[in-house]
Amino acid sequence: MSFDTSAFSDMMSASLGAMTLEKLLTSLLILVVCLIVIRIVNKIMLRITDKLKWDPRVEKYLHSGVKALMYILAALIVADSLGIPVTSLIALVSVLGLAISLAVQDVLSNIASGLVILFSRPFELGDYVATNDGEGTVYEISLTHTKLDTPDGQRIMLPNSNMVSGKITNFTTLGIRRVNHPVTVSYDCATDAVRASCLKAVSRTKGVLTDPAPVVVINSYGESSIEFRVRFWAKNDDYWDAYFQSLEEIRSAFAEDGIIMTYNHLNVHIVEK
């Protein structure tokens, strides 16, 4: 039984409008190849990002963006193989992209800033940070906003563009924080006595680290008092408890040791006529 090549040729040249069966099969083959290439590229990207140990959210957004771009390229290639004018499609996509980018430029700015935060990692979830627009514990980092839980139980959403352009202070990253109490005392009090009393108060405070050791130094001389600085370190979890307890202990120690804490006085003189 012989194969009728003329019949096969007629079938391949059969057309539906300007679309021939040969062109459809060729486009289908190109589509399959494009999908295979996309799958291979995705696997290669997964291996590379796993070795680089990037943030999982960065990997997710990067993979999604590259995959979307490859699908768009595949669609253009298949359209070109079908005889569809790709140049006009590219022009249309460019115009739409420009219009969308102008409409959502603030959102795009926040997204770009979100990627900067995820790559540079100035803070992590659970860190306590202070920014120009507020401070609190980092609850969530998204592409557009960063959510902070404030100490008074509020949750604030800060645009990532503001976070990147402003100052960020991370109080958690080192694992320990320093307490720095200003204390004013009378000129009549001896320096050694004030220092000893402050160190006694610190030694009574729970959560104070011995390394680095607590220190008490003279910071400035005022008009009617000397200002000392009581400095010590505590772990992040113990910071606020140590902060407030040390204030109480300093007051108690000064009362025990006869150290005079200065404060502003207002003298009222009544003149009789």
C-alpha positions in Angstrom: 0.0 0.0 0.0 1.6 3.2 -1.1 1.3 6.6 0.7 -0.5 9.2 -1.4 1.8 12.2 -1.0 -0.4 14.4 -3.2 -3.3 13.9 -0.8 -1.1 14.8 2.2 0.1 17.9 0.4 -3.4 19.0 -0.3 -4.4 18.4 3.3 -1.4 20.5 4.6 -2.2 23.3 2.1 -5.8 23.4 3.0 -6.7 26.7 4.6 -9.2 28.3 6.8 -9.1 31.9 5.5 -5.4 32.8 5.6 -4.6 30.0 8.2 -3.3 26.8 6.7 -3.1 23.5 8.5 0.7 23.5 8.1 0.9 26.9 9.7 -1.3 25.7 12.6 0.9 22.6 13.2 4.0 24.7 13.0 2.7 27.2 15.6 1.6 24.3 17.8 5.1 22.8 17.7 6.6 26.2 18.5 4.2 26.6 21.5 5.2 23.2 22.8 8.9 24.1 22.5 8.3 27.4 24.3 6.5 25.7 27.2 9.3 23.2 27.5 11.9 26.0 27.5 9.9 27.9 30.2 9.8 24.8 32.3 13.5 24.3 32.0 14.3 27.9 32.8 12.1 27.8 35.9 13.9 24.7 37.2 17.3 26.4 36.6 16.1 29.5 38.4 14.9 27.5 41.4 18.3 25.8 41.7 20.1 29.1 41.5 17.9 30.9 44.1 18.1 27.9 46.4 21.9 28.1 46.3 21.9 31.9 46.9 19.5 31.4 49.9 17.4 34.5 49.1 14.4 35.4 51.1 11.5 33.1 50.1 9.3 36.1 49.3 11.9 37.5 47.0 12.2 34.1 45.2 8.4 33.9 44.9 8.1 37.4 43.3 11.1 36.9 41.1 9.9 33.5 39.8 6.4 34.9 39.1 7.7 38.0 37.3 10.1 36.0 35.1 7.5 33.3 34.3 5.0 36.0 33.3 7.6 37.7 31.0 8.4 34.3 29.4 4.7 33.6 28.8 4.3 37.0 27.1 7.4 36.3 24.9 6.0 32.8 24.0 2.6 34.3 23.1 4.4 36.9 20.8 6.5 34.2 19.1 3.4 31.9 18.5 1.4 34.9 17.2 4.2 35.8 14.8 4.3 32.2 13.5 0.6 32.4 12.8 1.1 35.5 10.7 -0.4 37.9 13.2 1.4 41.3 13.1 3.5 41.3 16.2 4.8 44.8 15.8 1.3 46.3 16.3 0.8 44.0 19.4 4.1 45.2 20.9 3.1 48.8 20.3 -0.3 48.2 21.9 1.3 46.5 24.9 3.8 49.3 25.3 1.1 52.0 25.2 -1.0 50.0 27.7 2.1 49.5 29.9 2.9 53.2 29.9 -0.7 54.1 30.7 -0.8 51.6 33.6 2.6 52.7 35.0 1.5 56.3 35.0 -1.7 55.5 36.8 -0.1 53.3 39.5 3.3 55.0 39.7 3.0 55.3 43.5 2.2 51.5 43.8 5.2 50.7 41.5 7.4 52.9 43.7 6.3 51.0 46.8 6.9 47.6 45.0 10.4 48.6 44.0 11.1 49.8 47.6 9.6 46.5 48.9 12.1 44.5 46.7 14.9 46.7 48.1 13.8 45.9 51.7 13.6 42.2 50.9 17.0 42.2 49.3 18.9 44.4 51.7 17.0 43.1 54.8 17.4 46.1 57.2 15.0 44.3 59.5 13.2 41.0 59.9 9.8 39.9 61.1 9.7 40.4 64.9 12.3 43.2 65.0 11.6 46.4 66.8 12.3 49.4 64.5 11.8 53.1 64.6 11.1 55.1 61.4 10.3 58.7 60.5 6.5 57.7 60.5 6.4 55.5 63.6 7.9 52.7 65.5 7.0 49.2 66.6 7.5 45.5 66.1 7.6 44.3 62.4 4.5 42.2 61.8 4.5 41.8 58.1 6.6 42.9 55.1 4.8 42.9 51.7 5.7 44.3 48.4 3.8 47.6 49.0 3.6 48.1 52.7 5.3 47.2 56.0 3.1 46.6 59.0 4.3 47.6 62.5 2.7 46.7 65.9 3.2 49.6 68.3 3.8 49.1 72.0 0.3 50.6 72.8 -1.5 47.9 70.7 -1.9 49.7 67.4 -1.0 48.3 64.0 0.2 50.8 61.4 0.9 50.3 57.7 3.8 52.3 56.3 4.4 52.6 52.5 7.7 50.9 51.6 8.8 54.0 49.6 8.7 56.0 52.9 10.6 53.3 54.7 13.4 53.2 52.1 13.8 56.9 51.7 13.8 57.6 55.5 15.9 56.6 58.5 15.4 53.1 59.9 16.7 52.3 63.4 16.7 48.6 64.3 16.8 48.0 68.0 16.7 44.2 67.8 19.4 43.2 65.3 22.2 43.1 67.9 20.3 41.1 70.5 21.0 43.6 73.3 20.2 47.2 74.0 21.7 49.8 76.3 19.8 51.8 78.9 21.0 55.4 79.3 19.4 57.1 82.3 20.1 60.8 82.9 20.3 61.6 86.7 20.8 65.0 88.2 22.2 65.4 91.7 23.3 68.3 93.9 26.8 69.8 93.8 27.1 68.9 97.5 27.1 65.2 96.7 30.5 63.4 96.3 31.0 61.9 92.9 32.2 58.5 94.3 29.1 58.4 96.5 26.7 59.0 93.6 28.5 56.5 91.4 28.4 53.8 94.1 24.7 54.4 94.8 23.8 54.2 91.1 25.8 51.0 90.7 24.1 49.5 93.7 20.7 50.3 92.2 21.7 48.7 88.9 22.9 45.6 90.7 19.5 45.2 92.2 17.8 45.3 88.8 16.9 42.1 87.1 18.1 41.4 83.6 21.2 43.7 83.6 24.2 42.2 81.8 27.6 42.1 83.5 29.4 42.1 80.2 29.6 44.9 79.1 29.7 46.2 82.6 27.4 49.0 83.9 29.0 52.4 84.1 28.2 55.7 85.7 29.7 58.9 84.3 29.4 62.6 84.7 27.7 64.0 81.6 27.4 67.8 82.2 27.5 70.5 84.8 24.3 72.5 85.1 23.5 75.8 86.8 22.3 74.1 90.0 23.1 70.4 89.5 25.4 67.8 88.0 24.0 65.4 85.5 25.2 61.8 85.6 24.5 59.1 83.1 23.7 55.6 84.3 24.4 53.1 81.5 24.0 49.4 81.3 23.0 46.7 78.8 20.2 44.2 78.8 18.8 41.6 76.4 16.0 42.7 74.1 13.4 40.6 76.0 14.5 42.1 79.4 15.0 45.7 78.2 11.8 47.4 79.3 11.6 45.6 82.6 15.1 46.5 83.4 14.5 50.1 82.2 11.6 50.8 84.6 12.9 48.8 87.5 16.3 50.5 87.4 14.5 53.9 87.7 12.8 52.7 90.9 16.0 51.2 92.3 17.9 54.5 91.7 15.3 56.5 93.6 15.4 54.0 96.5 19.2 53.8 96.6 19.5 57.6 96.6 17.1 57.8 99.6 19.1 55.2 101.5 22.5 56.8 100.8 21.4 60.4 101.3 22.0 61.5 97.7 20.1 64.6 96.9 18.2 64.6 93.5 17.7 68.1 92.2 14.6 69.5 90.6 13.4 73.0 89.7 12.0 75.1 92.6 9.6 78.0 92.4 9.9 80.5 95.3 7.0 82.8 95.8 7.6 85.9 97.9 4.6 87.8 99.3 5.3 91.5 100.0 2.9 93.2 102.4 2.2 96.8 101.9 
